Amino acid sequence: MTMAAAAGRTAINPRTAVLAYLAVSGVVLLLMMLLGLTMRLAQAQWIDVQPDFFYMIMTMHGAGMVGIAGLSGAAVMWYFVCRHVPLSTAVLFANLVFFLIGALLILGAGFIGGFGAAWTFLFPLPAQSGGLWSVNAAAFYLVGLIFIGVGFLLLHLDIARGIISVYGSLGAALGVKQAFGMADGNEGPPPAVTASTMVLIVNILGIVLGAAVLIVSLVNLYVPSFTFNALAAKNMIYFFGHVFINATIYMAVIAVYEILPIYTHRPWKTNAAFYFAWVLSTLMVLTVYPHHLLMDFAMPTWALVAGQIISWLSGLPVLLVTAFGTLTNVYRSGLRWNPAAALVFLGVAGWSIGVIPAIADGTIAVNSVMHNTQWVPGHFHTYLLLGMVAMVLGFMTYLTNAQPRYGFAWLGYWLYVAGGIIFVLAFLAAGGASVPRRYAVHVAQWLPYDRMGSIGATIAIAGVLILVTRFFAGIRAATSAQDSS
């Protein structure tokens, strides 16, 4: 099934829909990065930001980055998986519409209503603002998340329909038989299909639980007597949140499987280990979230112990087969490096490195000291900024890579890499020095870390701006060429 065949299901051009996803993603990514820079500059005392405004920005930055990671990851996944199964471009476009409506509601809740309960919206905090935001502002935020969740749920259900129509079951598409030696590991489903199957399994479950706790919180806003167990709500929220943000990496990694082989002229090799890794990761992503709750002493001990053990293992299966596959695909291939290939390669490196401090924080003895420090944003910015986002930027560059001269793109790449490294190292170093996270006001001893982070963020944003600008220029050049032909 090709993209042209998928287009036959609707009048909307599939490539146009994917480019629209990426255009929105590029613009929102830059805006959210600017919000992040604003927070770092405020902590560095280079600009003056009031604490209530700081926490509103923190909320918008967190929700916006998670949402745009999901949207851009979905563009990567849909673009490649629709080559193998029939998908509806109308559903893809509907998800974008739901996302934009939800994003407008969330931005209105923050910049107009002042909502600042963090993107995790922990129950019952949205209803207990201390006068900083209204009930309606909190409701707008929660409804915005529901809109985005509904859109993604429709998209995942459509992908599940297409996969089942070709492969018969989700287990077959995941490669369960190949994983357990019941079928030849060299003849399993394509990597894009296997990765997409894993994503839709975990995300459908995550979105349903997330929607449930969102609705409970929404009812509580207007009927305060309607209450819910706060610990149960926190478990549901972190299950949803952890699954969703991890799924964005598994969506984006499809770009590595599909783009690198184009430039190395080597197919991505699959085997039993590859499929076994994806089966294991499916189970682990669904069960690892308690590592976010290691500081919650009311949690059952068995859940915390399981969270720690699975934290040590959860990121490794797919990461190991992907990192090994990346190195073997590139080694002695004669690859002539270009920005697209370099970005997806960087994505694997950033993901791999970012997992190391994440595993450390998932250890109870370390977590009790480090979890409420900047070590945590350090590790997740490493595998998101230099991992997942790098894969998406590589995909954007790949789609508009017709231009033979790469000087402008290479400049953006190196600014992005240098700035990103400085930025995440400032976070990790601050965490090592016990600088707390989520503090609007910092004392003098913490300022060197904040200022170094601000410098790194500025350089990284300049790099991303160049890459996104080049993406839009590539779209314009392709459109002009089509119009003149």
C-alpha positions as CSV (number, residue, x, y, z in Angstrom):
1,M,0.0,0.0,0.0
2,T,1.5,3.3,-1.1
3,M,0.7,6.8,-0.1
4,A,-1.0,7.3,-3.5
5,A,-3.2,4.3,-2.7
6,A,-4.0,5.8,0.7
7,A,-4.9,9.1,-1.0
8,G,-7.6,7.2,-2.9
9,R,-9.6,6.9,0.3
10,T,-10.1,10.7,0.5
11,A,-9.6,13.9,-1.5
12,I,-6.9,15.1,1.0
13,N,-3.4,14.5,-0.3
14,P,-1.5,12.4,2.2
15,R,1.8,14.2,1.7
16,T,0.1,17.6,2.1
17,A,-1.4,16.4,5.4
18,V,1.9,15.2,6.7
19,L,3.6,18.4,5.7
20,A,0.8,20.3,7.6
21,Y,1.6,18.3,10.7
22,L,5.2,19.1,10.4
23,A,4.6,22.8,9.7
24,V,2.5,23.1,12.8
25,S,5.1,21.1,14.8
26,G,8.0,23.3,13.6
27,V,6.2,26.5,14.6
28,V,4.9,25.2,18.0
29,L,8.3,23.6,18.8
30,L,10.0,27.0,18.4
31,L,7.4,28.8,20.4
32,M,7.6,26.2,23.2
33,M,11.4,26.4,23.2
34,L,11.1,30.2,23.6
35,L,8.9,29.6,26.6
36,G,11.5,27.3,28.0
37,L,14.2,29.9,27.4
38,T,12.1,32.5,29.2
39,M,12.1,30.3,32.3
40,R,15.8,29.8,32.2
41,L,16.4,33.5,31.7
42,A,14.1,34.2,34.7
43,Q,15.9,31.7,36.9
44,A,19.2,33.2,35.8
45,Q,17.9,36.7,36.9
46,W,18.6,38.1,33.4
47,I,14.9,39.0,33.0
48,D,12.2,39.6,35.6
49,V,9.2,37.2,35.6
50,Q,6.7,37.0,38.4
51,P,6.3,33.6,40.0
52,D,2.7,33.1,39.0
53,F,3.5,33.9,35.4
54,F,6.5,31.6,35.6
55,Y,4.4,28.6,36.6
56,M,1.9,29.4,33.9
57,I,4.7,29.4,31.4
58,M,6.0,26.1,32.9
59,T,2.6,24.6,32.4
60,M,2.2,25.7,28.8
61,H,5.8,24.7,28.0
62,G,5.3,21.2,29.4
63,A,1.9,20.6,27.8
64,G,3.0,22.1,24.5
65,M,6.2,20.1,24.2
66,V,4.4,16.8,25.1
67,G,1.6,17.6,22.6
68,I,3.9,18.6,19.8
69,A,6.1,15.6,20.4
70,G,3.1,13.4,19.9
71,L,1.9,15.3,16.8
72,S,5.3,15.3,15.0
73,G,5.9,11.6,16.0
74,A,2.5,10.7,14.6
75,A,3.5,12.4,11.3
76,V,6.6,10.2,11.1
77,M,4.7,7.0,12.0
78,W,1.7,7.7,9.6
79,Y,4.0,8.6,6.6
80,F,5.9,5.4,6.7
81,V,3.3,2.9,7.9
82,C,0.8,3.9,5.3
83,R,3.2,2.4,2.7
84,H,2.2,-1.0,4.1
85,V,-1.4,-0.7,5.2
86,P,-4.5,1.3,4.1
87,L,-5.0,4.3,6.2
88,S,-7.5,7.2,6.1
89,T,-6.0,10.6,5.4
90,A,-9.3,12.1,6.6
91,V,-8.7,10.7,10.1
92,L,-5.1,12.0,10.0
93,F,-6.5,15.4,9.1
94,A,-9.2,15.2,11.8
95,N,-6.5,14.5,14.4
96,L,-4.8,17.7,13.4
97,V,-8.0,19.7,13.7
98,F,-8.7,18.2,17.2
99,F,-5.1,19.0,18.2
100,L,-5.4,22.6,17.1
101,I,-8.7,23.1,18.9
102,G,-7.2,21.5,22.1
103,A,-4.1,23.6,21.8
104,L,-6.1,26.9,21.5
105,L,-8.1,25.9,24.6
106,I,-4.9,25.1,26.6
107,L,-3.2,28.4,25.5
108,G,-6.3,30.3,26.4
109,A,-6.4,28.6,29.8
110,G,-2.9,29.7,30.4
111,F,-2.3,33.1,28.8
112,I,-5.8,34.4,29.4
113,G,-7.0,32.4,32.5
114,G,-3.6,32.1,34.2
115,F,-3.8,28.3,34.7
116,G,-0.5,27.1,36.2
117,A,-1.0,23.7,37.8
118,A,1.7,22.1,35.6
119,W,1.0,19.9,32.6
120,T,0.4,16.9,35.0
121,F,-2.8,18.5,36.3
122,L,-2.5,16.5,39.5
123,F,-5.9,16.0,41.2
124,P,-7.3,18.0,43.0
125,L,-4.9,20.9,42.2
126,P,-6.8,22.3,39.2
127,A,-9.7,23.0,41.5
128,Q,-7.5,24.5,44.3
129,S,-5.8,27.5,42.7
130,G,-5.6,29.8,45.7
131,G,-7.2,32.4,43.6
132,L,-4.6,32.3,40.8
133,W,-7.0,31.0,38.2
134,S,-10.7,30.4,37.8
135,V,-12.6,27.2,37.6
136,N,-13.4,28.0,34.0
137,A,-9.6,28.4,33.2
138,A,-8.9,25.0,34.7
139,A,-11.9,23.5,32.7
140,F,-10.6,25.0,29.5
141,Y,-7.2,23.3,30.1
142,L,-8.7,19.9,30.9
143,V,-11.1,20.1,27.9
144,G,-8.2,21.0,25.7
145,L,-6.4,17.9,26.8
146,I,-9.5,15.8,26.1
147,F,-9.8,17.2,22.6
148,I,-6.2,16.3,21.9
149,G,-6.7,12.8,23.4
150,V,-9.8,12.1,21.3
151,G,-7.9,13.1,18.1
152,F,-5.0,10.7,18.9
153,L,-7.4,8.0,19.9
154,L,-9.2,8.2,16.5
155,L,-5.8,8.1,14.7
156,H,-4.6,5.1,16.6
157,L,-7.9,3.2,16.1
158,D,-7.6,3.9,12.3
159,I,-4.0,2.6,12.2
160,A,-5.1,-0.5,14.2
161,R,-7.9,-1.1,11.6
162,G,-5.4,-0.8,8.7
163,I,-2.9,-3.1,10.4
164,I,-5.4,-5.7,11.3
165,S,-6.8,-5.6,7.7
166,V,-3.4,-6.6,6.3
167,Y,-1.8,-8.7,9.1
168,G,-4.8,-10.3,10.7
169,S,-4.0,-9.3,14.3
170,L,-2.0,-6.9,16.3
171,G,0.1,-9.8,17.6
172,A,1.1,-10.7,14.1
173,A,2.0,-7.1,13.3
174,L,4.1,-6.8,16.5
175,G,6.0,-9.9,15.4
176,V,5.1,-12.1,18.3
177,K,5.7,-15.3,16.4
178,Q,9.1,-14.2,15.2
179,A,10.0,-13.1,18.7
180,F,9.4,-16.5,20.1
181,G,10.8,-18.6,17.3
182,M,7.5,-19.7,15.8
183,A,8.3,-18.0,12.5
184,D,11.4,-16.9,10.6
185,G,12.7,-13.6,12.2
186,N,13.9,-12.5,8.8
187,E,10.4,-12.6,7.3
188,G,8.4,-10.6,9.9
189,P,6.5,-7.4,9.4
190,P,8.4,-4.2,8.4
191,P,9.9,-2.3,11.3
192,A,7.5,0.6,10.7
193,V,4.5,-1.7,11.2
194,T,6.0,-3.3,14.3
195,A,6.8,0.0,16.0
196,S,3.4,1.4,15.1
197,T,1.6,-1.6,16.5
198,M,3.5,-1.2,19.8
199,V,2.6,2.5,19.9
200,L,-1.1,2.1,19.3
201,I,-1.4,-0.7,21.9
202,V,0.1,1.3,24.7
203,N,-1.3,4.7,23.6
204,I,-4.9,3.5,23.3
205,L,-4.7,2.2,26.9
206,G,-2.9,5.3,28.1
207,I,-5.3,7.7,26.4
208,V,-8.4,5.9,27.8
209,L,-7.1,6.1,31.4
210,G,-6.0,9.7,30.9
211,A,-9.5,10.6,29.6
212,A,-11.1,9.0,32.6
213,V,-9.1,11.0,35.1
214,L,-9.6,14.2,33.1
215,I,-13.3,13.7,33.2
216,V,-13.3,13.0,36.9
217,S,-11.2,16.2,37.5
218,L,-13.6,18.2,35.2
219,V,-16.6,17.1,37.2
220,N,-14.8,17.9,40.5
221,L,-14.3,21.5,39.3
222,Y,-18.1,22.2,39.2
223,V,-19.2,19.6,41.8
224,P,-16.6,19.8,44.6
225,S,-18.5,17.2,46.6
226,F,-17.6,14.7,43.8
227,T,-14.2,13.5,45.0
228,F,-11.8,10.8,43.9
229,N,-8.8,9.1,45.6
230,A,-5.9,11.4,44.9
231,L,-3.3,8.6,44.9
232,A,-5.4,6.6,42.4
233,A,-5.7,9.7,40.2
234,K,-2.0,10.3,40.4
235,N,-1.3,6.7,39.2
236,M,-3.7,7.2,36.3
237,I,-2.2,10.5,35.3
238,Y,1.4,9.2,35.4
239,F,0.4,6.0,33.6
240,F,-1.1,8.2,30.8
241,G,1.7,10.7,30.8
242,H,4.6,8.2,30.9
243,V,3.1,6.1,28.1
244,F,2.3,9.0,25.9
245,I,5.7,10.7,26.1
246,N,7.5,7.4,25.6
247,A,5.4,6.5,22.7
248,T,6.5,9.7,20.9
249,I,10.1,8.3,20.9
250,Y,8.9,5.0,19.5
251,M,7.0,6.8,16.8
252,A,9.9,9.0,15.9
253,V,12.4,6.1,15.8
254,I,10.6,4.8,12.7
255,A,12.4,7.6,10.9
256,V,15.7,5.9,11.8
257,Y,14.5,2.6,10.4
258,E,13.3,4.2,7.1
259,I,15.7,7.1,6.4
260,L,19.2,5.7,7.2
261,P,18.8,2.7,4.8
262,I,18.1,5.1,2.0
263,Y,21.5,6.8,2.4
264,T,23.5,3.7,3.4
265,H,21.8,1.6,0.6
266,R,21.4,-1.2,3.1
267,P,18.0,-2.6,4.3
268,W,17.3,-2.5,8.0
269,K,17.8,-6.1,9.1
270,T,15.2,-7.7,11.3
271,N,15.5,-10.9,13.3
272,A,14.0,-12.6,16.3
273,A,15.9,-10.3,18.7
274,F,14.4,-7.2,17.0
275,Y,10.8,-8.5,17.4
276,F,11.5,-9.8,20.9
277,A,12.7,-6.4,21.9
278,W,9.5,-4.7,20.7
279,V,7.3,-7.3,22.5
280,L,9.2,-6.7,25.7
281,S,9.1,-3.0,25.4
282,T,5.3,-3.1,24.9
283,L,4.9,-4.8,28.2
284,M,7.5,-2.7,30.0
285,V,6.1,0.7,28.9
286,L,2.8,-0.3,30.4
287,T,4.2,-1.2,33.7
288,V,7.2,1.1,34.4
289,Y,5.4,4.3,35.3
290,P,5.6,3.7,39.2
291,H,9.2,5.0,39.0
292,H,7.5,8.5,38.9
293,L,6.0,7.7,42.3
294,L,9.0,6.5,44.2
295,M,8.6,9.5,46.5
296,D,5.0,8.7,47.3
297,F,5.3,6.6,50.5
298,A,1.6,5.7,50.4
299,M,2.2,3.6,47.3
300,P,2.4,-0.2,47.9
301,T,6.0,-1.3,48.4
302,W,5.7,-4.0,45.7
303,A,4.7,-1.4,43.1
304,L,7.7,0.8,43.9
305,V,10.1,-2.2,43.8
306,A,8.6,-3.3,40.5
307,G,8.9,0.3,39.2
308,Q,12.5,0.4,40.1
309,I,13.4,-3.0,38.5
310,I,11.5,-2.3,35.3
311,S,13.0,1.2,35.1
312,W,16.4,-0.5,34.9
313,L,15.3,-2.6,31.9
314,S,12.4,-0.8,30.1
315,G,14.4,1.4,27.8
316,L,17.0,-1.2,26.9
317,P,15.4,-3.8,24.6
318,V,14.4,-1.5,21.7
319,L,17.2,0.9,22.3
320,L,19.8,-1.8,22.1
321,V,18.5,-3.3,18.9
322,T,18.1,0.2,17.4
323,A,21.5,1.4,18.5
324,F,23.2,-1.8,17.3
325,G,21.2,-1.8,14.1
326,T,22.1,1.9,13.5
327,L,25.9,1.2,13.9
328,T,25.9,-1.9,11.7
329,N,23.8,-0.2,9.0
330,V,26.2,2.8,8.9
331,Y,29.5,0.9,9.4
332,R,31.5,0.7,6.1
333,S,28.4,1.6,4.1
334,G,30.1,4.4,2.2
335,L,27.5,6.8,3.6
336,R,28.0,10.3,2.4
337,W,26.7,12.3,5.4
338,N,24.0,14.9,4.9
339,P,21.9,16.7,7.5
340,A,19.0,14.3,7.4
341,A,21.1,11.3,8.0
342,A,23.2,13.1,10.7
343,L,20.0,14.2,12.5
344,V,18.4,10.7,12.7
345,F,21.8,9.3,13.8
346,L,22.1,12.0,16.4
347,G,18.6,11.0,17.6
348,V,19.7,7.5,18.4
349,A,22.8,8.9,20.2
350,G,20.8,11.4,22.3
351,W,18.2,8.7,23.1
352,S,20.9,6.3,24.2
353,I,22.8,8.8,26.4
354,G,19.6,10.2,27.9
355,V,18.6,6.8,29.2
356,I,21.7,6.6,31.5
357,P,20.7,9.4,33.9
358,A,17.1,8.2,33.6
359,I,18.0,4.7,34.9
360,A,20.0,6.3,37.7
361,D,17.0,8.4,38.8
362,G,14.8,5.3,38.6
363,T,16.9,3.8,41.5
364,I,15.2,4.4,44.8
365,A,18.4,5.3,46.7
366,V,19.3,7.9,44.0
367,N,15.7,9.0,43.4
368,S,15.3,10.0,47.1
369,V,18.1,12.5,46.6
370,M,17.9,13.6,43.0
371,H,14.2,13.4,41.9
372,N,13.2,16.9,42.9
373,T,16.3,18.4,41.4
374,Q,17.2,19.6,37.9
375,W,18.7,16.1,37.2
376,V,15.2,15.1,36.1
377,P,14.7,17.8,33.4
378,G,18.3,17.1,32.5
379,H,17.7,13.5,31.6
380,F,14.4,13.9,29.8
381,H,15.6,16.9,27.8
382,T,18.6,14.7,26.7
383,Y,16.5,12.0,25.2
384,L,13.7,14.3,24.0
385,L,15.7,17.4,22.7
386,L,18.7,15.5,21.4
387,G,16.8,12.2,20.7
388,M,13.2,12.4,19.7
389,V,13.3,16.0,18.3
390,A,16.4,15.2,16.4
391,M,14.7,12.3,14.7
392,V,11.7,14.5,13.7
393,L,14.1,17.3,12.4
394,G,15.8,14.6,10.4
395,F,12.5,13.6,8.9
396,M,11.6,17.2,8.1
397,T,15.0,17.6,6.4
398,Y,14.6,14.3,4.5
399,L,11.3,15.4,3.1
400,T,12.8,18.7,1.8
401,N,16.3,17.4,0.9
402,A,16.1,18.0,-2.8
403,Q,18.5,20.9,-2.6
404,P,22.1,19.8,-3.4
405,R,23.7,22.4,-1.1
406,Y,23.6,21.7,2.6
407,G,25.6,24.6,4.1
408,F,22.6,26.3,5.7
409,A,21.3,23.1,7.1
410,W,24.7,22.0,8.4
411,L,25.0,25.4,10.2
412,G,21.6,24.7,11.9
413,Y,22.7,21.1,12.7
414,W,25.9,22.1,14.5
415,L,24.2,25.0,16.4
416,Y,21.5,22.6,17.5
417,V,23.9,20.0,18.7
418,A,26.3,22.4,20.5
419,G,23.5,24.3,22.1
420,G,21.6,21.2,23.1
421,I,24.7,19.6,24.7
422,I,25.4,22.8,26.7
423,F,21.7,23.1,27.7
424,V,21.3,19.5,29.0
425,L,24.7,19.4,30.7
426,A,23.7,22.6,32.7
427,F,20.6,20.8,33.9
428,L,22.5,17.6,34.9
429,A,25.3,19.6,36.6
430,A,22.7,21.6,38.5
431,G,21.0,18.4,39.5
432,G,24.3,17.0,40.8
433,A,24.6,20.2,42.9
434,S,21.0,19.6,44.3
435,V,19.5,22.7,42.5
436,P,15.8,22.1,42.8
437,R,13.5,21.9,39.8
438,R,10.3,23.9,39.4
439,Y,11.5,26.8,41.4
440,A,10.7,30.2,39.9
441,V,13.3,32.1,42.0
442,H,16.9,30.9,42.3
443,V,19.5,31.9,44.8
444,A,22.9,33.2,43.9
445,Q,24.7,29.9,44.1
446,W,22.5,28.4,41.4
447,L,22.8,31.2,38.9
448,P,25.9,29.9,37.0
449,Y,24.0,26.8,36.0
450,D,21.0,28.8,34.9
451,R,23.1,31.2,32.9
452,M,24.9,28.4,31.1
453,G,21.6,26.7,30.4
454,S,20.2,29.9,29.0
455,I,23.2,30.3,26.7
456,G,22.9,26.7,25.5
457,A,19.1,27.1,25.0
458,T,19.7,30.2,22.9
459,I,22.2,28.5,20.6
460,A,19.9,25.4,20.2
461,I,16.9,27.6,19.3
462,A,19.0,29.3,16.7
463,G,19.9,25.9,15.2
464,V,16.3,24.7,15.2
465,L,15.1,28.0,13.7
466,I,17.5,27.5,10.8
467,L,16.4,23.9,10.2
468,V,12.7,24.8,10.4
469,T,13.2,27.8,8.1
470,R,14.9,25.5,5.6
471,F,12.0,23.1,5.9
472,F,9.5,25.8,5.0
473,A,11.8,27.0,2.2
474,G,11.9,23.4,0.8
475,I,8.1,23.2,0.8
476,R,7.9,26.6,-1.0
477,A,10.4,25.5,-3.6
478,A,8.6,22.2,-4.2
479,T,5.3,24.0,-4.5
480,S,6.7,26.5,-7.0
481,A,8.2,23.7,-9.1
482,Q,4.8,21.9,-9.2
483,D,3.1,25.1,-10.2
484,S,5.5,25.7,-13.0
485,S,5.4,22.2,-14.4
